[in-house]
Amino acid sequence: MTLLNGLLAFGALAFTIPLAIHLLFRSRFKTVDWGAMHLLDTVVRVNRRRVQLLHLLLLLLRCLLPVLLALCLARPILTGFQTLPGDAPQSLIVAIDDSRSMSARDAGETGSSRMGRLQQELTAIVAGLSRRDEVILIRASDVDSPAASMGVQEALRQIKTLKTEYGPVDLDRLVRAAVEASNDSSHPQRRVIIASDFQSQMVHSGVLESLERMTSSLAAMAIRPVISFLNFGQNSEQLANVSVDSIEIESPAVVAGRNARYTARIRSSSDTPARDLRLVWSVDGQPLEPRTITIPPRSSITSRLTRNIEQVGVHEISLVVEHSDALLPDNRRSIAVDVMREVSVLLVDGQPSDNPLEGETDYLAIALSPFAFGGQDQPDAVRTSVIESQDLLEKLAEQTPEVIIMANVANFEGEARQRIAEFVNDGGSLILFDGNQVNAESYNAPWESSDTSWNLPAQLGNVVGASTDDAGKLVSEEPSPLPIGNANPLYTPWNLLGSEDQRPFADVEIYRYRKLIPNEVTVPESDSDIAAESNLGTESADTSEAETNTVTELLTMANGDPIAVSARRGKGRVLQFAIPCNTAWSSLPMRLVYLPMVQQ
C-alpha cells in the first residue's frame, strides 16, 4: 500500500484525544453503600461488566474516527491490485543520428566522441528499463527501414555497435519515423528520444515549420508519446576542424594517357589560421608528392591536381589532409574516375573545302573534338582524322579506327568497298551521311567481303524537299522547312539530350532529305538492345540473324519518313542519316543538340 499524502497520515494520532478524556473522567463518581445494597450485588455485578464492555466499545469507536479520517486524507493506494504509472511496462523509441559529425571529439580533457557520449547516455537509460519494457532503435542511416522492437539486452548490444558512417541527416524524416514507430509500439506508455548533435544545416526554417505542423497530428493521436531531445553538439562552435569538402573533375572526359584536372576544396572551421597542413593526393592508393597549405580562419582554399592515367577503367583519386582535429574521418575524400580509352574516328570528306565550315566534315570535326578546335587545354574523348576518299586504303593500312564516318562520299568501289565491309564485319562502326554527291545505286548494292555480304540498313531512295543547284546549295534563300518528328525514346543516347517532352530536335529545320527505305520491317527493340547501340566505338558481340535483320529508326520526320536508322552488320553496326552533316540541307549543325548528339 502507498499513501499519496503521507504526511496527513500522522493525523491518526488524534485518537489519543478521546482516549485521554476517557481516562481522565472514568473515576469522577463516589460509591455509597446502603442497607439493602447487598440484595443488589449480583445484579450490579452483571450490569457492571456489560456497561464496561459498552464503554470500551464506545472508546474504540471514538479512537477509530480520527484514524479513519486521517487515512482518508492521506489517500492510500493498494499497489498489490493496481500498477503505478512508473512501474507499468513502457515502449522506448530512440532515433539516433549516426552521421559523421557524431564522431567529432570534444575539446575537453576527456576527448570522447559525441557518439561515445551518446552510447553512454543511452546505455544508462536502457539499462534502467525492466524486462517487460520494449525498445525500438531507429538509425538515421536506415530511417526508411521498418522499425523492429527488441528487448533491453539486444538494445544494449546494438547501442554498443553504433558507427558514424552516414552523410547529412534529415531531421524531419528522423522525427517522423520515430513518431510513426511509436504508433506501432506495444505498450500504452510511450517515450521517444531524439539523439543528435543538431548541426545548423539540420535545423533550418523548413525543418522547424514541418515539425511545428506535426504537433497538430500529435494532438490527434489516441496515445500521445512523450518526446525528448538529447543534444550532443553544445560545443560545436568551439571545435576546430579541417575537412575535405569535395573533389571534382574539371575535365569533361578522362581519357587514358591524357592529362585530366581535378579540384578539391579544403575548409577550416577554426577561429585561428590552420598553418602548415600536409596535403597528399593519391591515385589508386599510391601517394603523390605531398604539399603544404595554410588555411585562413573560417575559410576554404582550393587544391588542384593535373594527372594522366594510362590504364582504362575505374580508378580512385583521393586527397588526405594530415591534421589532428575534432573530426578525423572528413580529412579524407575519394572519388571514382572512369578512365575511357580515346576513340579513334576517321572522317572521310566527300567534298572538302579550303574555306572554313564549308567542307562536308568541318562541323562534324568540331563537334567531335571541341576542345582541340577551341584551343583549350582539355582532353577530348575522340581523336579525329580527316581524309579524302582516295586516301582511305592508305589510312586503314596505317591504323584501324573504331569508327568511320563517310560524309557525302559519291561511292566506294573495288578494294576500298571490300575493306569497309571487312571493317564492319570485324566489329567496326560505320556512319553514313547523305549529300548531293551520293550515288544511291552504289550504296544500295551489297557490301561484300571475303567472308560475308550485307546491305545497308535502308535503301537510298529519291531526295525530297527544296531544290539545289549543281554545287548542292539550296536554290531558295528562304526555303520552307519540313516538319520533323520525334526521336526514338528507347534509344539511350537520345535520353541524354533531353526528355521526350522537351523535344530536343524540335528547333531543327530540315529543308531536304533522302527517303530511306528500311531493308527489313522495323520491329521494336528492348531497352537492352537499343542501349547496346549507344557506344559506336566499342566492339560488339556476335549477334543472331534476327538481330542482324532488325532495323531501328532513331529519328523520323513528322510524316514518318526515317532520318536516321541503325542496324547490326556482322560484329559491327551501320548508322545511316538521310541528311548531310553540314548545313547544306538542314540547320542541325547550328543547333545546341548537334554537339551532344554527335558525342553520344
Secondary structure, DSSP 8 states (H G I E B T S, - for coil): -EETTGGGGGGGGGGHHHHHHHHHHTT-S-----GGGGGGHHHHHHHHHHHHHHHHHHHHHHHHHHHHHHHHHH-EE-TTTS--GGGS-EEEEEEE--BGGGG-B-SSSS--BHHHHHHHHHHHHHHTS-TT-EEEEEEGGGTTS---EE-HHHHHHHHHT----B----HHHHHHHHHHHHHT-SSSEEEEEEEE---TTTS-HHHHHHHHHHHHHHHT-SS--EEEEEE--TTGGG---EEEEEEEE-SS--BTTSEEEEEEEEEE--SS-EEEEEEEEEETTEE---EEEEE-TTEEEEEEEEEE--S-EEEEEEEEEE---S-SGGGEEEEEEEEB--EEEEEEESS--SSTT-STTHHHHHHHSHHHHHT-S---SEEEEEEEGGGHHHHHHH---SEEEEES-----HHHHHHHHHHHHTT-EEEEE--TT--HHHHHS-EE-SS-EE--SEEEEEEEES-B-TTS-BSSSS---B-EEEE-TTSHHHHHH--TTT-TTTT--B-EEEEEEESS------HHHHHTTS-TTS------HHHHH--EEEEEETTS-EEEEEEEETTEEEEEESS-SSSSSBSGGGSTTHHHHHH-
